[in-house]
């Protein structure tokens, strides 16, 4: 529900998020620790050495906290949304730059994942490639947590979408044929 609220600008009316895939948190720890060190630890150390400049150190730490929040948002909003209508690859490249790519389920030819390296196997993250019908460059998402689960969720959502689409098409065709028979019998 929280994800639906945050990603509602990317959803069509009636569309619901079934699964939300992110990069594994272990893959971003270096950047986060760098921001903790330069944004909080360093100003704290300078405060201990030179307390009269507390205002400078507090402003520096404030910018450090803002940098960590922006880094977290960048991680959280770079996501693959598996919805009941399509896949949406959302990219967040800063506060004012966002983009998304929508892939309809009927255009998906296949999905595969790869775990490469010792840490990827230990922490269970990998790269996902979604191939579209008609070739073209596959959509790739890197360092996704639990790639096998993401693959399974995409395939289940695609299967359910195709089943409901076929049912709708079947009912439409049935109504069309019954209308044609009724019109023909009246003549």
C-alpha positions in Angstrom: 0.0 0.0 0.0 2.9 2.4 0.8 4.5 1.5 -2.5 1.3 2.2 -4.4 1.1 5.6 -2.8 4.7 6.5 -3.7 4.6 5.1 -7.2 1.0 6.2 -8.0 2.2 8.6 -10.7 3.5 5.7 -12.7 0.3 3.6 -12.4 -2.7 3.6 -14.7 -6.2 3.8 -13.2 -7.1 0.4 -11.6 -3.5 -0.9 -11.8 -2.1 -2.4 -8.6 1.5 -3.2 -7.7 1.9 -7.0 -7.1 5.7 -6.9 -6.4 8.4 -4.3 -6.1 12.0 -5.2 -7.0 15.0 -3.1 -5.9 18.7 -3.4 -6.1 20.0 -5.4 -3.1 20.9 -3.0 -0.2 24.3 -4.7 0.2 25.2 -3.3 -3.3 24.9 0.3 -2.2 26.6 0.1 1.2 29.9 1.7 0.0 28.1 4.9 -1.2 26.1 5.0 1.9 29.1 4.6 4.2 30.9 7.3 2.3 28.1 9.7 3.0 28.0 8.7 6.7 31.7 9.3 7.0 31.9 12.6 5.1 28.5 13.9 6.1 28.4 12.9 9.8 31.6 11.4 11.2 33.9 14.1 9.8 31.9 17.1 11.0 31.5 15.3 14.4 35.3 14.8 14.6 35.9 18.5 13.7 33.4 19.6 16.3 35.3 17.6 18.9 38.5 19.3 17.8 37.1 22.8 17.3 33.8 23.3 19.3 33.5 27.1 18.7 32.7 26.4 15.0 29.6 24.4 15.9 27.4 26.2 13.4 29.8 25.3 10.5 29.8 21.6 11.6 26.1 21.5 12.1 25.4 22.9 8.6 27.9 20.4 7.2 26.2 17.5 9.1 22.8 18.8 7.9 24.0 18.6 4.3 25.3 15.1 5.1 21.9 14.0 6.3 20.3 15.4 3.2 22.8 13.6 1.1 22.0 10.3 2.8 18.3 10.8 2.4 18.7 11.6 -1.3 20.9 8.5 -1.7 18.2 6.4 0.0 15.5 7.8 -2.3 17.7 7.2 -5.3 17.9 3.5 -4.3 14.3 3.2 -3.4 12.8 4.8 -6.4 15.0 2.9 -8.9 12.7 -0.1 -9.0 10.9 -2.6 -11.1 7.2 -2.5 -10.5 5.3 -5.7 -11.3 1.7 -4.7 -11.7 -1.5 -6.5 -12.7 -1.3 -4.7 -16.1 2.4 -4.4 -17.1 6.0 -4.1 -15.9 7.3 -0.6 -15.1 11.0 0.1 -14.8 11.3 3.3 -12.8 14.5 5.3 -12.8 15.1 8.2 -10.3 18.0 10.3 -11.3 17.6 13.0 -8.7 14.9 15.1 -7.2 13.7 16.6 -10.5 14.6 13.8 -13.0 12.5 10.7 -13.2 11.8 8.3 -16.0 9.9 5.1 -16.5 9.6 2.4 -19.1 6.4 0.4 -19.4 6.5 -3.1 -20.9 3.2 -4.8 -21.6 3.0 -8.5 -20.7 1.9 -9.5 -24.2 5.2 -8.1 -25.6 7.4 -10.1 -23.2 9.2 -13.0 -24.9 11.2 -14.2 -22.0 12.9 -13.4 -18.7 16.2 -14.6 -17.4 18.4 -13.9 -14.4 22.1 -14.3 -13.6 24.0 -14.4 -10.3 27.6 -13.7 -11.0 30.2 -13.8 -8.3 30.7 -15.0 -4.8 28.9 -12.2 -3.0 25.9 -12.4 -5.4 25.5 -16.0 -4.5 25.9 -15.4 -0.8 23.6 -12.4 -0.6 21.2 -13.6 -3.3 21.2 -10.8 -5.9 21.7 -10.8 -9.6 20.9 -9.2 -12.9 17.6 -9.7 -14.7 17.1 -9.5 -18.5 13.6 -9.1 -19.9 13.4 -9.9 -23.7 10.7 -8.5 -25.8 9.0 -10.0 -28.8 10.5 -8.8 -32.0 14.0 -8.6 -30.7 15.6 -5.4 -29.8 17.6 -4.6 -26.7 16.4 -6.5 -23.6 15.5 -4.5 -20.6 18.1 -5.1 -17.9 18.0 -4.5 -14.2 21.2 -4.9 -12.2 21.9 -6.3 -8.8 18.2 -7.1 -8.0 17.4 -8.8 -4.6 16.1 -12.3 -5.0 16.2 -12.5 -8.8 14.6 -15.9 -9.0 11.6 -14.6 -7.0 11.4 -11.6 -9.4 11.5 -13.9 -12.4 8.7 -16.0 -10.9 6.6 -13.0 -10.0 6.9 -11.6 -13.5 5.9 -15.0 -15.1 3.0 -15.4 -12.7 1.7 -11.8 -13.4 2.1 -12.4 -17.1 0.3 -15.7 -17.0 -2.6 -14.1 -15.0 -2.8 -11.1 -17.3 -2.9 -13.3 -20.4 -5.5 -15.6 -18.8 -7.8 -12.7 -18.0 -7.2 -11.1 -21.4 -8.1 -14.4 -23.1 -11.2 -14.6 -21.0 -12.2 -11.0 -21.9 -11.5 -11.7 -25.6 -13.6 -15.0 -25.4 -16.5 -13.2 -23.8 -16.3 -10.4 -26.4 -16.2 -12.9 -29.2 -19.1 -14.9 -27.7 -21.2 -11.7 -27.4 -20.4 -10.7 -31.0 -21.4 -14.1 -32.4 -24.6 -14.2 -30.3 -25.5 -10.7 -31.6 -24.8 -11.8 -35.2 -27.0 -14.9 -34.8 -29.8 -12.8 -33.3 -29.5 -10.3 -36.1 -29.5 -13.1 -38.7 -32.5 -14.8 -37.1 -34.6 -11.6 -37.2 -34.1 -11.3 -41.0 
